[in-house]
Amino acid sequence: MNKATILIIGENNDRHTALVETLGNRFYSLTANNEEAAIDRFLQAPVDAVVFGEGMNEAVKTKLIKIFSTQDNTTVYMNDNSNADMAEEILQAISNKQKENKPTFSFKDDVLKNAGLNIQIQ
């Protein structure tokens, strides 16, 4: 299975380091300290999830979500809540988003029905 890519945005470098160490074996992690760096990182590679650091301004979050959503509507947005089980929350959110965006197909194969031949597919 391919590793998902997450973008961690916030000003707390110690928390970035802790998150990267915690999530490093399950995700590819990108970090950004400000909104310009975050936009730069987001545009460099496909990002499956964005994690906003604690204490991040709501106006900045809203702005970044709008910018990122126009580029890729499959990205998941989460807040860093210092939860020890953050990796599971991210994986679950990505999985749910993929299920929402997964197209469904239905095929009906009647090509041999009207062929006039006694052919049966089993």
BAGULO-225966 format. One record per residue: residue in one letter; x, y, z of N, C-alpha, C, O, CB in turn; residue number from 1. Coordinates in Angstrom, 3 decimals, decimal comma. Atoms other than C-alpha are relative to their C-alpha. Glycine has a CB too. Layout:
BEGIN
+------+----------+----------+----------+----------+----------+----------+----------+----------+----------+----------+----------+----------+----------+----------+----------+-----+
! type !   n.east !  n.north !     n.up !  ca.east ! ca.north !    ca.up !   c.east !  c.north !     c.up !   o.east !  o.north !     o.up !  cb.east ! cb.north !    cb.up ! seq !
+------+----------+----------+----------+----------+----------+----------+----------+----------+----------+----------+----------+----------+----------+----------+----------+-----+
!    A !        X !        Y !        Z !        X !        Y !        Z !        X !        Y !        Z !        X !        Y !        Z !        X !        Y !        Z ! NUM !
...
+------+----------+----------+----------+----------+----------+----------+----------+----------+----------+----------+----------+----------+----------+----------+----------+-----+
//
This chain:
BEGIN
+------+----------+----------+----------+----------+----------+----------+----------+----------+----------+----------+----------+----------+----------+----------+----------+-----+
! type !   n.east !  n.north !     n.up !  ca.east ! ca.north !    ca.up !   c.east !  c.north !     c.up !   o.east !  o.north !     o.up !  cb.east ! cb.north !    cb.up ! seq !
+------+----------+----------+----------+----------+----------+----------+----------+----------+----------+----------+----------+----------+----------+----------+----------+-----+
!    M !    0,848 !   -1,184 !    0,000 !    0,000 !    0,000 !    0,000 !    0,885 !    1,236 !    0,000 !    1,892 !    1,293 !    0,705 !   -0,960 !    0,004 !    1,221 !   1 !
!    N !   -0,740 !   -1,259 !    0,042 !    1,246 !    3,463 !   -0,824 !   -0,267 !    0,807 !    1,256 !   -1,374 !    0,796 !    1,795 !   -0,377 !    0,815 !   -1,247 !   2 !
!    K !    0,162 !   -0,877 !   -1,153 !    1,831 !    5,836 !    2,037 !   -0,721 !    1,264 !   -0,424 !   -0,484 !    1,795 !   -1,509 !    1,364 !    0,339 !    0,634 !   3 !
!    A !    0,680 !   -1,270 !    0,236 !   -0,443 !    8,841 !    2,233 !    0,958 !    1,137 !    0,353 !    1,860 !    0,979 !    1,176 !   -1,322 !    0,098 !    0,835 !   4 !
!    T !   -0,805 !   -1,186 !   -0,271 !    1,106 !   12,302 !    2,222 !   -0,812 !    0,970 !    0,838 !   -1,953 !    1,287 !    0,504 !    0,470 !    0,671 !   -1,316 !   5 !
!    I !    0,683 !   -0,987 !   -0,833 !    0,203 !   14,729 !    4,982 !    0,838 !    1,268 !    0,054 !    2,068 !    1,225 !    0,018 !   -0,255 !   -0,553 !    1,430 !   6 !
!    L !   -0,635 !   -1,311 !   -0,131 !    0,986 !   18,429 !    5,254 !   -0,354 !    0,535 !    1,384 !   -1,529 !    0,713 !    1,707 !   -0,465 !    0,994 !   -1,142 !   7 !
!    I !    0,195 !   -0,517 !   -1,349 !    1,452 !   19,733 !    8,797 !    0,330 !    1,486 !   -0,016 !    1,443 !    1,884 !   -0,359 !    0,885 !   -0,768 !    1,044 !   8 !
!    I !   -0,163 !   -1,450 !    0,048 !    0,961 !   23,486 !    9,108 !   -0,117 !    0,563 !    1,415 !   -1,073 !    0,263 !    2,130 !   -1,056 !    0,650 !   -0,944 !   9 !
!    G !    0,041 !   -0,638 !   -1,309 !    1,764 !   25,489 !   12,225 !    1,337 !    0,633 !    0,315 !    2,328 !    0,400 !   -0,377 !   -0,380 !   -1,006 !    1,086 !  10 !
!    E !   -1,211 !   -0,726 !   -0,359 !    4,332 !   27,643 !   13,941 !    0,848 !   -0,715 !    1,046 !    1,978 !   -0,303 !    1,304 !   -0,363 !    1,359 !    0,503 !  11 !
!    N !   -0,704 !    0,706 !   -1,067 !    5,365 !   25,168 !   16,654 !    0,899 !   -1,091 !   -0,600 !    0,431 !   -2,185 !   -0,916 !   -1,012 !   -0,618 !    1,009 !  12 !
!    N !   -0,937 !    0,955 !    0,601 !    8,486 !   23,429 !   15,300 !    0,185 !   -1,255 !    0,844 !    0,408 !   -2,337 !    0,300 !    1,341 !    0,661 !   -0,216 !  13 !
!    D !   -0,125 !    1,172 !   -0,865 !    8,707 !   21,132 !   18,328 !   -1,151 !   -0,977 !   -0,250 !   -0,951 !   -2,191 !   -0,283 !    0,031 !    0,424 !    1,484 !  14 !
!    R !    1,166 !    0,855 !    0,272 !    5,187 !   19,843 !   17,632 !    0,129 !   -0,637 !   -1,388 !   -0,229 !   -1,801 !   -1,569 !   -1,323 !    0,821 !    0,098 !  15 !
!    H !   -0,235 !    0,562 !    1,341 !    6,061 !   19,402 !   13,918 !    0,895 !   -1,223 !    0,110 !    0,600 !   -2,278 !   -0,452 !    0,641 !    1,057 !   -0,947 !  16 !
!    T !   -0,965 !    1,087 !   -0,158 !    9,017 !   17,249 !   14,916 !   -0,647 !   -1,212 !    0,665 !   -0,435 !   -2,348 !    0,241 !    1,209 !    0,472 !    0,821 !  17 !
!    A !    0,675 !    1,094 !   -0,699 !    6,910 !   15,191 !   17,316 !   -0,992 !   -0,715 !   -0,916 !   -1,061 !   -1,944 !   -0,922 !   -0,722 !    0,529 !    1,244 !  18 !
!    L !    0,959 !    0,606 !    0,923 !    4,190 !   14,640 !   14,701 !    0,698 !   -0,802 !   -1,094 !    0,276 !   -1,911 !   -1,420 !   -0,877 !    1,075 !   -0,628 !  19 !
!    V !   -0,732 !    0,701 !    1,053 !    6,674 !   13,691 !   11,995 !    0,577 !   -1,307 !    0,539 !    0,539 !   -2,331 !   -0,144 !    1,127 !    0,893 !   -0,568 !  20 !
!    E !   -0,534 !    1,221 !   -0,605 !    8,316 !   11,192 !   14,355 !   -1,104 !   -1,014 !    0,272 !   -0,921 !   -2,212 !    0,056 !    0,737 !    0,329 !    1,298 !  21 !
!    T !    1,115 !    0,888 !   -0,322 !    4,960 !    9,769 !   15,418 !   -0,635 !   -0,583 !   -1,259 !   -0,954 !   -1,771 !   -1,308 !   -1,051 !    0,749 !    0,812 !  22 !
!    L !    0,710 !    0,418 !    1,208 !    3,438 !    9,599 !   11,947 !    0,925 !   -0,465 !   -1,116 !    0,465 !   -0,949 !   -2,151 !   -0,847 !    1,126 !   -0,501 !  23 !
!    G !   -0,977 !    0,245 !    1,057 !    6,639 !    9,036 !    9,985 !   -0,019 !   -1,378 !   -0,612 !    0,245 !   -1,514 !   -1,806 !    1,326 !    0,245 !    0,518 !  24 !
!    N !   -0,009 !    1,341 !    0,563 !    6,325 !    5,287 !    9,582 !   -1,276 !   -0,322 !   -0,776 !   -1,317 !   -1,318 !   -1,498 !    0,192 !   -1,011 !    1,100 !  25 !
!    R !    1,265 !    0,264 !    0,694 !    2,748 !    5,520 !    8,244 !   -0,302 !    0,994 !   -1,111 !   -1,123 !    0,719 !   -1,986 !   -1,128 !    0,008 !    0,986 !  26 !
!    F !    0,292 !   -1,054 !    0,966 !    2,818 !    8,734 !    6,198 !    1,281 !    0,645 !   -0,500 !    2,316 !    0,600 !    0,164 !   -0,915 !    1,055 !    0,618 !  27 !
!    Y !   -1,021 !   -0,952 !    0,434 !    5,035 !   10,930 !    4,087 !   -0,425 !    1,335 !    0,581 !   -1,564 !    1,757 !    0,381 !    0,150 !    0,057 !   -1,590 !  28 !
!    S !    0,360 !   -1,240 !   -0,683 !    5,125 !   14,170 !    6,056 !    0,703 !    1,196 !   -0,614 !    1,910 !    1,169 !   -0,853 !    0,335 !   -0,092 !    1,480 !  29 !
!    L !   -0,522 !   -1,296 !    0,426 !    5,580 !   17,711 !    4,764 !   -0,371 !    0,982 !    1,091 !   -1,438 !    0,862 !    1,692 !   -0,571 !    0,445 !   -1,411 !  30 !
!    T !    0,302 !   -0,990 !   -1,027 !    5,772 !   20,658 !    7,151 !    0,115 !    1,404 !   -0,577 !    0,863 !    1,652 !   -1,523 !    0,939 !   -0,165 !    1,210 !  31 !
!    A !   -0,039 !   -1,410 !    0,395 !    5,167 !   24,380 !    6,775 !   -0,246 !    0,852 !    1,233 !   -1,088 !    0,523 !    2,068 !   -1,053 !    0,311 !   -1,113 !  32 !
!    N !    0,129 !   -0,890 !   -1,161 !    5,537 !   27,224 !    9,279 !   -0,968 !    1,151 !   -0,227 !   -1,445 !    1,757 !    0,733 !    1,347 !    0,555 !    0,367 !  33 !
!    N !    0,913 !   -1,113 !    0,287 !    3,358 !   29,797 !    7,506 !   -0,842 !   -0,332 !   -1,224 !   -0,630 !   -1,358 !   -1,870 !    0,786 !    1,322 !   -0,224 !  34 !
!    E !    0,928 !    0,318 !    1,078 !    0,636 !   30,014 !    4,886 !    0,659 !   -0,018 !   -1,379 !    0,268 !   -0,811 !   -2,235 !   -1,129 !    0,989 !    0,001 !  35 !
!    E !   -0,678 !    0,001 !    1,299 !    2,975 !   30,864 !    1,979 !    0,745 !   -1,311 !   -0,224 !    0,698 !   -1,886 !   -1,311 !    0,974 !    1,183 !   -0,098 !  36 !
!    A !   -0,723 !    1,275 !    0,096 !    5,126 !   27,816 !    2,695 !   -0,982 !   -1,158 !   -0,161 !   -0,704 !   -2,119 !   -0,878 !    0,886 !   -0,222 !    1,251 !  37 !
!    A !    1,019 !    1,053 !    0,107 !    1,986 !   25,702 !    3,091 !   -0,530 !   -0,102 !   -1,427 !   -0,669 !   -1,199 !   -1,967 !   -1,162 !    0,271 !    0,976 !  38 !
!    I !    0,491 !   -0,007 !    1,387 !    0,674 !   26,743 !   -0,322 !    1,062 !   -0,576 !   -0,927 !    0,760 !   -1,367 !   -1,821 !   -0,384 !    1,439 !   -0,447 !  39 !
!    D !   -1,123 !    0,509 !    0,799 !    4,095 !   26,061 !   -1,828 !    0,098 !   -1,522 !    0,090 !    0,205 !   -2,202 !   -0,930 !    1,320 !    0,637 !    0,464 !  40 !
!    R !   -0,102 !    1,452 !   -0,215 !    4,257 !   22,558 !   -0,306 !   -1,191 !   -0,737 !   -0,617 !   -1,034 !   -1,801 !   -1,216 !    0,086 !   -0,314 !    1,507 !  41 !
!    F !    1,208 !    0,644 !    0,514 !    0,676 !   21,754 !   -1,283 !    0,053 !   -0,123 !   -1,514 !   -0,377 !   -1,131 !   -2,074 !   -1,246 !    0,781 !    0,420 !  42 !
!    L !   -0,059 !    0,011 !    1,461 !    1,312 !   22,640 !   -4,917 !    1,126 !   -0,875 !   -0,545 !    1,111 !   -1,223 !   -1,726 !    0,167 !    1,407 !   -0,511 !  43 !
!    Q !   -1,127 !    0,810 !    0,452 !    4,540 !   20,593 !   -5,080 !   -0,369 !   -1,465 !   -0,207 !    0,151 !   -2,105 !   -1,121 !    1,127 !    0,100 !    0,992 !  44 !
!    A !    0,334 !    1,421 !    0,063 !    2,967 !   17,176 !   -4,534 !   -1,444 !   -0,207 !    0,459 !   -1,976 !    0,606 !    1,214 !    0,979 !   -0,838 !    0,873 !  45 !
!    P !    1,361 !    0,285 !   -0,479 !   -0,468 !   15,608 !   -4,046 !    0,001 !   -0,241 !    1,509 !    0,850 !   -0,967 !    2,026 !   -0,589 !   -1,229 !   -0,735 !  46 !
!    V !    0,093 !    0,113 !   -1,457 !   -1,499 !   15,857 !   -0,390 !   -1,332 !   -0,653 !    0,345 !   -2,386 !   -0,207 !   -0,108 !    0,135 !    1,401 !    0,694 !  47 !
!    D !    1,211 !    0,711 !   -0,393 !   -3,989 !   13,437 !    1,149 !   -0,684 !    0,638 !    1,203 !   -1,909 !    0,603 !    1,320 !    0,326 !   -1,442 !    0,306 !  48 !
!    A !    0,562 !   -0,607 !   -1,210 !   -4,439 !   15,266 !    4,456 !    0,819 !    1,209 !    0,406 !    2,041 !    1,235 !    0,264 !   -0,054 !   -1,020 !    1,154 !  49 !
!    V !   -0,642 !   -1,194 !   -0,551 !   -3,688 !   18,677 !    5,925 !   -0,335 !    0,041 !    1,484 !   -1,500 !   -0,041 !    1,872 !   -0,474 !    1,319 !   -0,738 !  50 !
!    V !    0,187 !   -0,092 !   -1,449 !   -3,174 !   18,939 !    9,684 !    0,387 !    1,406 !    0,425 !    1,532 !    1,828 !    0,263 !    0,848 !   -1,081 !    0,766 !  51 !
!    F !   -0,239 !   -1,362 !   -0,480 !   -3,526 !   22,428 !   11,139 !    0,457 !   -0,053 !    1,448 !   -0,161 !   -0,722 !    2,276 !   -1,275 !    0,877 !   -0,140 !  52 !
!    G !   -0,557 !   -0,019 !   -1,342 !   -1,426 !   23,102 !   14,236 !   -0,898 !    0,697 !    1,000 !   -1,802 !    1,451 !    0,638 !    1,337 !    0,661 !   -0,014 !  53 !
!    E !    0,759 !   -0,621 !   -1,077 !   -2,813 !   24,150 !   17,582 !    0,207 !    1,508 !   -0,020 !    1,309 !    1,984 !   -0,291 !    0,410 !   -0,584 !    1,363 !  54 !
!    G !   -0,091 !   -1,451 !   -0,090 !   -3,555 !   27,843 !   17,935 !    0,072 !    0,712 !   -1,337 !    0,351 !    1,910 !   -1,385 !    1,181 !    0,365 !    0,798 !  55 !
!    M !   -0,044 !   -0,639 !    1,314 !   -3,683 !   28,485 !   14,209 !   -1,251 !    0,852 !   -0,198 !   -2,355 !    0,451 !    0,171 !    0,123 !   -1,061 !   -1,127 !  56 !
!    N !    1,069 !   -0,952 !    0,237 !   -5,818 !   31,454 !   13,196 !   -1,078 !   -0,608 !   -0,900 !   -0,765 !   -1,186 !   -1,940 !    0,558 !    1,282 !   -0,624 !  57 !
!    E !    1,122 !    0,562 !    0,767 !   -9,281 !   30,415 !   11,928 !   -0,120 !    0,621 !   -1,392 !   -0,473 !   -0,065 !   -2,351 !   -1,305 !    0,202 !    0,762 !  58 !
!    A !    0,076 !   -0,670 !    1,311 !   -9,184 !   32,998 !    9,116 !    1,040 !   -0,578 !   -0,963 !    0,770 !   -0,747 !   -2,152 !    0,212 !    1,532 !    0,158 !  59 !
!    V !   -1,054 !    0,596 !    0,833 !   -5,913 !   31,529 !    7,840 !   -0,406 !   -1,414 !   -0,413 !   -0,207 !   -1,803 !   -1,564 !    1,361 !   -0,025 !    0,758 !  60 !
!    K !    0,469 !    1,348 !    0,323 !   -7,355 !   27,995 !    8,036 !   -1,027 !    0,037 !   -1,124 !   -0,937 !   -0,721 !   -2,090 !   -0,602 !   -0,672 !    1,241 !  61 !
!    T !    1,058 !   -0,119 !    1,000 !  -10,413 !   29,041 !    6,049 !    0,576 !    0,376 !   -1,356 !    0,188 !   -0,185 !   -2,380 !   -1,038 !    1,036 !    0,437 !  62 !
!    K !   -0,645 !   -0,435 !    1,246 !   -8,277 !   30,788 !    3,443 !    0,743 !   -1,163 !   -0,664 !    0,608 !   -1,386 !   -1,867 !    0,978 !    1,165 !    0,277 !  63 !
!    L !   -0,763 !    1,120 !    0,550 !   -5,988 !   27,766 !    3,020 !   -0,916 !   -1,120 !   -0,508 !   -0,651 !   -1,718 !   -1,551 !    0,956 !   -0,550 !    1,057 !  64 !
!    I !    0,939 !    1,038 !    0,443 !   -8,906 !   25,333 !    2,800 !   -0,622 !    0,391 !   -1,337 !   -0,776 !   -0,456 !   -2,217 !   -1,107 !   -0,231 !    1,062 !  65 !
!    K !    0,568 !   -0,451 !    1,279 !  -10,453 !   27,438 !    0,021 !    1,003 !   -0,152 !   -1,134 !    0,655 !   -0,622 !   -2,217 !   -0,454 !    1,460 !    0,100 !  66 !
!    I !   -1,034 !    0,110 !    1,034 !   -7,182 !   27,571 !   -1,901 !    0,264 !   -1,467 !   -0,337 !    0,319 !   -1,836 !   -1,510 !    1,307 !    0,686 !    0,463 !  67 !
!    F !   -0,313 !    1,414 !    0,223 !   -6,445 !   23,865 !   -1,443 !   -1,170 !   -0,736 !   -0,655 !   -0,957 !   -1,616 !   -1,489 !    0,367 !   -0,676 !    1,327 !  68 !
!    S !    1,173 !    0,681 !    0,555 !  -10,011 !   22,799 !   -2,283 !   -0,164 !    0,246 !   -1,493 !   -0,671 !   -0,611 !   -2,216 !   -1,249 !    0,448 !    0,724 !  69 !
!    T !    0,093 !   -0,261 !    1,439 !   -9,839 !   24,475 !   -5,674 !    1,023 !   -0,830 !   -0,767 !    0,823 !   -1,115 !   -1,948 !    0,207 !    1,496 !   -0,292 !  70 !
!    Q !   -1,033 !    0,809 !    0,643 !   -6,696 !   22,446 !   -6,433 !   -0,324 !   -1,492 !    0,058 !   -0,111 !   -2,213 !   -0,916 !    1,348 !    0,260 !    0,654 !  71 !
!    D !    0,254 !    1,430 !   -0,196 !   -7,787 !   19,062 !   -5,040 !   -1,123 !   -0,165 !    1,017 !   -0,957 !    0,158 !    2,193 !    1,290 !   -0,745 !    0,472 !  72 !
!    N !    1,149 !    0,117 !   -0,899 !  -11,193 !   18,279 !   -3,581 !   -0,018 !   -1,323 !    0,775 !   -1,000 !   -1,623 !    1,454 !   -1,285 !    0,140 !   -0,793 !  73 !
!    T !   -0,063 !    1,266 !   -0,740 !  -10,086 !   14,906 !   -2,159 !    0,838 !    0,110 !    1,268 !    0,988 !   -0,876 !    1,990 !    0,566 !   -1,091 !   -0,887 !  74 !
!    T !   -0,845 !   -0,195 !   -1,175 !   -7,866 !   16,370 !    0,564 !   -0,850 !    0,081 !    1,265 !   -1,930 !    0,671 !    1,265 !    0,852 !    1,272 !   -0,152 !  75 !
!    V !    0,668 !   -0,008 !   -1,307 !   -8,885 !   15,865 !    4,199 !    0,661 !    1,071 !    0,858 !    1,882 !    1,222 !    0,830 !    0,076 !   -1,411 !    0,699 !  76 !
!    Y !   -0,514 !   -1,060 !   -0,870 !   -8,512 !   18,746 !    6,694 !   -0,301 !   -0,353 !    1,450 !   -1,433 !   -0,684 !    1,801 !   -0,619 !    1,379 !   -0,370 !  77 !
!    M !    0,147 !    0,353 !   -1,407 !   -7,920 !   18,117 !   10,392 !    0,748 !    1,000 !    0,871 !    1,679 !    1,667 !    0,419 !    0,511 !   -1,431 !    0,261 !  78 !
!    N !   -0,708 !   -0,809 !   -0,989 !   -6,884 !   20,016 !   13,493 !    0,857 !   -0,921 !    0,856 !    0,445 !   -2,033 !    1,189 !   -0,996 !    0,816 !    0,883 !  79 !
!    D !   -0,876 !    0,746 !   -0,896 !   -3,970 !   18,811 !   15,595 !   -0,546 !    0,159 !    1,406 !   -0,528 !    1,251 !    1,974 !    1,486 !    0,493 !   -0,096 !  80 !
!    N !    0,568 !   -0,050 !   -1,345 !   -5,563 !   17,934 !   18,894 !    0,895 !   -0,691 !    1,011 !    0,444 !   -1,032 !    2,104 !   -1,378 !   -0,633 !    0,015 !  81 !
!    S !   -0,991 !    0,651 !   -0,872 !   -2,408 !   16,379 !   20,426 !   -0,451 !   -1,380 !    0,458 !   -0,064 !   -1,854 !    1,526 !    0,278 !    0,871 !    1,217 !  82 !
!    N !    0,493 !    1,327 !   -0,315 !   -4,163 !   13,046 !   20,386 !    1,075 !   -1,029 !   -0,309 !    1,751 !   -0,938 !   -1,333 !   -1,288 !   -0,307 !   -0,781 !  83 !
!    A !   -1,005 !    1,035 !    0,209 !   -1,928 !   10,021 !   20,736 !   -0,351 !   -0,898 !   -1,183 !    0,534 !   -1,506 !   -1,785 !    0,156 !   -0,839 !    1,258 !  84 !
!    D !    0,458 !    0,859 !    1,088 !   -4,013 !    8,180 !   18,130 !   -0,275 !    0,808 !   -1,268 !   -1,202 !    0,496 !   -2,014 !   -1,258 !   -0,760 !    0,421 !  85 !
!    M !    0,192 !   -0,891 !    1,148 !   -3,686 !   10,904 !   15,473 !    0,121 !   -0,757 !   -1,322 !   -0,598 !   -0,452 !   -2,273 !    1,018 !    1,143 !    0,042 !  86 !
!    A !   -0,199 !    0,753 !    1,240 !   -2,477 !    8,424 !   12,840 !   -1,272 !   -0,738 !   -0,393 !   -1,648 !   -0,731 !   -1,565 !    1,162 !   -0,995 !    0,152 !  87 !
!    E !    1,245 !    0,721 !    0,295 !   -5,651 !    6,342 !   13,090 !   -1,100 !    0,956 !   -0,452 !   -1,863 !    0,644 !   -1,367 !   -0,467 !   -0,788 !    1,234 !  88 !
!    E !    1,000 !   -0,998 !    0,397 !   -7,831 !    9,464 !   12,886 !    0,235 !    0,462 !   -1,430 !   -0,712 !    0,607 !   -2,202 !    0,031 !    1,204 !    0,954 !  89 !
!    I !   -0,332 !   -0,448 !    1,358 !   -6,012 !   10,603 !    9,745 !   -0,331 !   -1,088 !   -1,009 !   -0,943 !   -0,811 !   -2,041 !    1,492 !    0,387 !   -0,103 !  90 !
!    L !    0,300 !    1,099 !    0,911 !   -6,242 !    7,170 !    8,112 !   -1,499 !   -0,187 !   -0,186 !   -1,961 !   -0,419 !   -1,303 !    0,619 !   -1,286 !    0,509 !  91 !
!    Q !    1,453 !    0,150 !    0,075 !   -9,950 !    6,930 !    8,929 !   -0,621 !    1,126 !   -0,825 !   -1,507 !    0,878 !   -1,642 !   -0,611 !   -0,022 !    1,411 !  92 !
!    A !    0,536 !   -1,140 !    0,753 !  -10,652 !   10,417 !    7,557 !    0,325 !   -0,126 !   -1,485 !   -0,523 !    0,166 !   -2,328 !    0,561 !    1,320 !    0,552 !  93 !
!    I !   -0,377 !    0,181 !    1,407 !   -8,739 !    9,681 !    4,339 !   -0,845 !   -1,110 !   -0,621 !   -1,333 !   -0,965 !   -1,742 !    1,515 !   -0,333 !   -0,130 !  94 !
!    S !    0,811 !    1,114 !    0,494 !  -10,567 !    6,371 !    3,935 !   -1,448 !    0,429 !   -0,252 !   -2,028 !    0,092 !   -1,284 !    0,036 !   -1,162 !    0,998 !  95 !
!    N !    1,372 !   -0,484 !    0,161 !  -13,967 !    8,029 !    4,471 !   -0,125 !    0,923 !   -1,206 !   -1,098 !    0,839 !   -1,955 !   -0,458 !    0,730 !    1,263 !  96 !
!    K !    0,028 !   -0,929 !    1,121 !  -13,137 !   10,764 !    1,951 !    0,098 !   -0,760 !   -1,325 !   -0,583 !   -0,410 !   -2,289 !    1,145 !    1,025 !    0,121 !  97 !
!    Q !   -0,136 !    0,792 !    1,211 !  -12,063 !    8,176 !   -0,640 !   -1,287 !   -0,742 !   -0,312 !   -1,657 !   -0,871 !   -1,479 !    1,151 !   -0,980 !    0,134 !  98 !
!    K !    1,280 !    0,683 !    0,215 !  -15,319 !    6,259 !   -0,137 !   -1,048 !    0,964 !   -0,538 !   -1,847 !    0,594 !   -1,397 !   -0,496 !   -0,639 !    1,304 !  99 !
!    E !    0,943 !   -1,012 !    0,479 !  -17,313 !    9,472 !   -0,654 !    0,228 !    0,315 !   -1,474 !   -0,723 !    0,512 !   -2,230 !    0,122 !    1,278 !    0,833 ! 100 !
!    N !   -0,346 !   -0,400 !    1,362 !  -15,482 !   10,233 !   -3,889 !    0,103 !   -1,168 !   -0,973 !    0,378 !   -0,968 !   -2,156 !    1,295 !    0,744 !    0,013 ! 101 !
!    K !   -0,137 !    1,169 !    0,857 !  -15,459 !    6,682 !   -5,231 !   -1,218 !   -0,135 !   -0,914 !   -2,349 !   -0,222 !   -0,434 !    0,182 !   -1,273 !    0,848 ! 102 !
!    P !    1,141 !    0,158 !    0,915 !  -17,592 !    6,372 !   -8,356 !   -0,506 !   -1,442 !    0,017 !    0,252 !   -2,374 !    0,283 !    0,395 !    0,409 !   -1,439 ! 103 !
!    T !    0,570 !    1,337 !    0,088 !  -19,946 !    3,425 !   -8,712 !   -0,439 !   -0,243 !   -1,438 !   -0,889 !    0,668 !   -2,132 !   -1,193 !   -0,173 !    0,988 ! 104 !
!    F !    0,349 !    0,373 !    1,356 !  -20,596 !    1,582 !  -11,925 !   -0,917 !   -1,210 !    0,039 !   -0,818 !   -2,065 !    0,919 !    1,261 !   -0,290 !   -0,838 ! 105 !
!    S !    0,882 !    1,145 !    0,140 !  -23,277 !   -0,821 !  -12,991 !   -0,074 !   -0,343 !   -1,482 !   -0,357 !    0,518 !   -2,315 !   -1,422 !    0,289 !    0,596 ! 106 !
!    F !    0,024 !    0,438 !    1,394 !  -23,119 !   -2,861 !  -16,186 !   -1,029 !   -1,106 !   -0,169 !   -1,207 !   -1,966 !    0,694 !    1,398 !   -0,484 !   -0,454 ! 107 !
!    K !    0,923 !    1,065 !    0,349 !  -25,738 !   -4,978 !  -17,841 !    0,437 !   -0,520 !   -1,352 !    0,453 !    0,218 !   -2,337 !   -1,494 !    0,493 !   -0,019 ! 108 !
!    D !   -0,525 !    0,587 !    1,223 !  -24,427 !   -7,343 !  -20,462 !   -1,082 !   -0,851 !   -0,655 !   -1,276 !   -2,011 !   -0,291 !    1,266 !   -0,845 !    0,290 ! 109 !
!    D !    1,045 !    0,708 !    0,743 !  -27,253 !   -8,318 !  -22,824 !    0,404 !   -0,263 !   -1,447 !   -0,448 !   -0,538 !   -2,291 !   -1,296 !    0,796 !    0,033 ! 110 !
!    V !   -0,445 !    0,102 !    1,382 !  -25,130 !   -8,601 !  -25,935 !   -0,324 !   -1,365 !   -0,615 !   -0,630 !   -1,431 !   -1,806 !    1,489 !    0,259 !   -0,079 ! 111 !
!    L !    0,271 !    1,327 !    0,547 !  -25,667 !  -12,375 !  -26,329 !   -1,472 !   -0,375 !    0,050 !   -1,891 !   -1,343 !   -0,585 !    0,801 !   -1,027 !    0,743 ! 112 !
!    K !    1,423 !    0,314 !   -0,158 !  -29,332 !  -12,319 !  -25,386 !   -0,730 !    0,070 !   -1,344 !   -1,552 !   -0,793 !   -1,652 !   -0,654 !    0,967 !    1,008 ! 113 !
!    N !    0,690 !   -0,202 !    1,276 !  -30,459 !  -11,048 !  -28,782 !    0,804 !   -0,512 !   -1,194 !    0,469 !   -0,195 !   -2,336 !   -0,305 !    1,470 !   -0,190 ! 114 !
!    A !   -0,844 !    0,480 !    1,090 !  -27,776 !  -12,811 !  -30,832 !   -0,637 !   -1,135 !   -0,780 !   -0,212 !   -1,431 !   -1,897 !    1,327 !   -0,448 !    0,539 ! 115 !
!    G !    0,644 !    1,096 !    0,711 !  -30,067 !  -15,680 !  -31,756 !    0,758 !   -1,296 !    0,131 !    0,417 !   -2,274 !   -0,534 !   -0,154 !    0,343 !   -1,445 ! 116 !
!    L !   -0,801 !    1,197 !   -0,199 !  -27,511 !  -18,212 !  -30,608 !   -0,296 !   -0,550 !    1,393 !   -0,609 !    0,198 !    2,320 !    1,524 !    0,303 !   -0,177 ! 117 !
!    N !    0,259 !    0,622 !   -1,285 !  -27,964 !  -20,672 !  -27,808 !    1,299 !   -0,023 !    0,812 !    1,907 !   -1,077 !    0,997 !   -0,572 !   -1,436 !   -0,184 ! 118 !
!    I !   -1,234 !   -0,133 !   -0,749 !  -25,015 !  -19,379 !  -25,761 !   -0,345 !    0,413 !    1,426 !   -1,107 !    1,353 !    1,653 !    0,958 !    1,028 !   -0,668 ! 119 !
!    Q !    0,209 !   -0,361 !   -1,400 !  -25,002 !  -19,315 !  -22,000 !    1,351 !    0,187 !    0,654 !    2,275 !   -0,595 !    0,431 !   -0,833 !   -1,077 !    0,748 ! 120 !
!    I !   -1,221 !   -0,271 !   -0,737 !  -22,322 !  -17,830 !  -19,810 !   -0,237 !   -0,367 !    1,452 !   -1,213 !    0,062 !    2,067 !    0,435 !    1,487 !   -0,142 ! 121 !
!    Q !    0,167 !    0,434 !   -1,384 !  -21,816 !  -19,433 !  -16,436 !    1,137 !    0,440 !    0,853 !    1,155 !    0,158 !    2,051 !   -0,139 !   -1,485 !    0,079 ! 122 !
+------+----------+----------+----------+----------+----------+----------+----------+----------+----------+----------+----------+----------+----------+----------+----------+-----+
//
